Amino acid sequence: MNPIIALLKDNHISDEQIKTIFTELTQNPLMAMATIGSLGIPQEQLQPVMMQVMTNPSLIKEAVAELGLDMAALEQAKAQLDQQTN
């Protein structure tokens, strides 16, 4: 299982909420990060997973595929995030 999804499930985040987070991630990555931050996941659990994502961004793509979400929307969100950070 994808480590991002595993972390969310380990913290009793419902499948519906997980799909909502990843859908949000494909539409507005900054908003998704705020949502993840508001879930009450302990920082000591969240930080290592976020570091994994930063060093291996394909984890997000894998999670989106595992959840059966729209990959094209993810690519568009990635491009949008790249423009905002550059």
N, C-alpha and C positions, 0 to 999 in steps of 0.2 A: 504494500500500500504506500502511496505517496506520503512522504513525511509531513507535508502541510496538512493533508486530510487527516492523517493519523493524529496529529497534535489537536486538531479541532475536535475529532471524535473522542479523544482521551479526556477532553475538557467538557464533554457532554453537550457539544454543539450539534444540533439536529441536522439530518441530511438536507432538509429544506433550507436551513440557514447556511449550510456550507455551499449549496448551489447558488443561493442568493449572493454570498460573498464573492464567489468566482464570476458570476454574471456581472456583478458590480465592478469587479476587477477588470473585466473586458471592456467595460463602458467608461469607468472613471477610476483609474488606479489609485489616485490620491485619496478618494473617498473610501475605497475598499480598505486602505491601510488604517484610516480612522475607525472604520467599523470593526476591523480586527482588534484594534487597540481598546475598543469599548466592550469587548466580550468578557473581560475579567480573567483572561489567561495570565497566569503568573509570569512575570518578566523573565524569570530564570528558565522557563520552558519556551517562551516565545523567542527570545533572543537567539538561541542556537539555530532554530529553524529559519529565522530571518537571515542569519549569516549563511546558511546553506543556500538559500534562495539567491542571495547576492553573489555567491561564488558559482552557483549553478542555476542560472535563470530558467533553464529548460524544465526545472521542477514545476514551475507554474504551468507550462505547456502540457506536461504530463498529467497534472492534476485536472486541467480543463478537459483533456482527452478522457481521463478516467471517469469524469462526471458526465461525459457526453455533451459538453457544451460547444458553442460555436468557435472554432479555431480562427476563422477570419476576423471575428470581432476582437479576439485576443491580439492578433497581429496589428490591427488598427490601434488598439489601446497602447501597445508597446511603442508604436511610432509616435503617438500623441505624447506619451510620457518622455520619450527621447527628445522631442521638440521642447517640452517644458523644462527639461533639465539642462539643455544646451544653450 
